[in-house]
Amino acid sequence: MDLVKAEIARQREKLVSSGLVIRLLRERNQPIRLFGESDYDTFQRLKRVQLLEPESKGLRNDLIAALDKDEEFYTSGRGKSASESQSVDSSSTSTLDVKTKENVLTEDELEKIKIDLARYVTMKEGTATDDATTAVVTISKLAPDIVCTNDFDEGFHDQVIDHTLRYLKFLLSKWGHALNTRTKEEKLSYSGKMASATYTQTVEYIKPLLRTLQNNVSLFIH
């Protein structure tokens, strides 16, 4: 057993002592070595950093572009008038806010959306055994007067599309407002700028889906 452990340790040291780990850390502007860190610890830290990255180069490029766009806006002072630039510090935080639209749902509306979407998933995938579907089936039973069957009408299908569109817009609005309530210091920090850039990138990526849902709803209305 000790020989096996020794061999595993030797292979680990061989793996993480390569220049590849150093190069990958440098590419990510990460320190090559932290105090008291072994080669294996360094390798594990690199893995954690990589797990936090988008899965593709295209996504990383888009995130960097969004970050650069926000950085340019922060430093250029665009959007500020002369009077604004001379106002109190708290008012200047508005230029650091992400763009968001007001989309509010009441508790009753959220409850209806939750149950209707749960009914839809139950009708389509009710026999699935994963935890998420099990939870959805449980939610669908919150309305005992409604029987879930596969014979749902087209009107309900269109209602589900409308629910999905409204809920996605609600989530984006809630996310954006949460970002805008941060302090100026938080918004200007590296993690704050990354959070704003991630939001901006997500909004751009989800626009085609929102347009598709909106078109389906419009077709149903007209």
N, C-alpha and C positions, 0 to 999 in steps of 0.2 A: 504493500500500500504506500509506504514511504517512497519507494522508487517511482511509483506512478505519479505521486504528488510532485516529486522532484522533476520528472519529465514534463509535466504540465507547466510547472513554473518556468522551466527552461524554454519551452516553446513560447510561452507568453513573453518572456524577456526578449526572445529572438524576434517576435512579431512586432513588439512595440518599440524596440530600440532602433528600428529602421528610420531612415531620413524621411520616409513618406509621412509619418505622423507629424514631424516638425514642419514639413512643407504645408500640410493640410491646415495645421494650426495657424501658420503665418498667413495663409490665404484668407483665413477668417478673422484676422486681427486679434487672435487669441495669444496669451502668454505661452511660451514654449514649455515652461516649467513653473509650477507653483511651489511655495516653500514646503518642504517635507514630502513632496510628491514623488512616488516611484514611477518607473517607466510604464508599468501596468496601469497605475492611477492616471497617468497622462493619457494613455490610450482610451481609458474609460471616459475621461472628460471629453475627449474628441468625439466619442460616440454620442454622448449626451448633446453636444453642440450640434452634431449632424442631425439628430432626431428632431431638433427644433427648427431645422431648415425646411423650406418647401421641397417637395419631392422632385421637382424638375428644374433644369436650368432656366427654362422660360419663365417659370413662376418667380424664381429668384431675381431675374432681370426686371420683371414687372414690378416686384416689390421695391427694388433699388430705384427704379424710375419714379415710383410713387413717393419714395422717401426723398429723393432729390427734388421733386416738385414741391413737396411740403417745405423742405429746407430753403429752397429759393424764395418761397412765399414768406417764410419767417424772416429772412434776412433782408429782403428787398424793400419791405415796408409797403408793398402794394396793398391797396384796400384801405390805407390810412389817409385821411385828409390832414392838413396842417394842424387843424384844431384838435384832431384825435391824437396826433403824436405828442401834443402838449398836455393832454388830459391826464388824469390820475392813472396809476399803474394798473389798477383793476380793470379799467375799461379797455386797455390794450390787449387783454387776453382774448377778445373777440376775434382778432386776426389770427389767432392760433387754433380756432375752432374748426372742426371738420364740417363739411357741408352735409346737412341732414334735413329731411322734411318731416313735418309733424304728422304722425300717423298714430292715432290713439284708438285703443280698443277698451271698452268697458269690461268689467268683470263678467257681466252677463254674456257679452259678445264672445269673450274668451272661452267661457264655459261651453257655449253652443258650438264654437269652432272645434274645441277639444273633443267633444262627444261626436260631432259629425265626422271629423277626420278619423276618429277611432272606429266608428261604425264602418267607414269606407275600407279601412285597412282590414278590419275583421271580415268583411264580405269578400275581399280580394285574397287575403293571405291568412285567414283565420285558423288554418290548420298548422301553421308554422309553429315550431317549438322553441324558438329563440326567446330570450328574456324580454326583448323589446316588444315583440308581438304579444306575448303573454300579458304584459302590462297594458297594452292597447286594448286587448279583449276585455280586461277588467274594467277599463275606463268606459268602454262601450256599454257596459251593463249598468252604468250609473243612471241611465234613462230606461227604467224597466218597462215603460209603456211603448217603447220602440223595439220592434223585432228586427234583428239583422238577418237578412236573407240575400241571396245572390240576385234576386229579381228587383234590382233598384232601377228607377227610371232615369231618363236622360237629364231631367231637371235636377236630380240630386247630384249627378256627376258634375254638372255645371256649377252647382252650388259648392261642391268640394274645390273646384278650380278657383272660385272666387274666395273661398276661405283661405286657400293656400297663398294666393296673391296678397290678401290683406294681412295675413300673419307674417309673411316674409317682410313686407313693408314695415309692419309693427316692430319686428325684431331689429331691423336696420335702424329705425328711428330711435328705439330704446338704446341700442349700442352707441349710436352717434351722440345722443344726449348724455350718456354716461361719460363718454370721452370729453365732452365739452364742459362737464362739471369739475374736471380736474383743476388743480392749481396751475398757475403759470409755470412754476418751476417743474412740475410734473410733465407738462406739455413740451417743455424745452429740453427735457432730459433725453438721453438716447433711447431709453425704453419707451418714453412717451411719444417720441417721433416715430418709432417703429410701430407703436400701436395705432397712431393716426394713419400711417402709410398702409398698414394692413387693412384698416377700415376702408380707405380710399380704393385700394386694390380690389377688395371684396365687392364693393359697390359696382365697380366696372365689370367684374366677372359675372355678376348675377344679373346685369341688365338684360342680356338676351333671354334669360329664363323669365324675367318679369314681363318682358314684351310679349313673349309667347303666351303666358298666362293671361295677360291683358287682352290680347287679340281673341283668345277663346271666349273670354267673358263678353267682349264687345259683340262677337258673332252671335252669342246666345241672346244678348239684350236686343239686338236689331233683327 
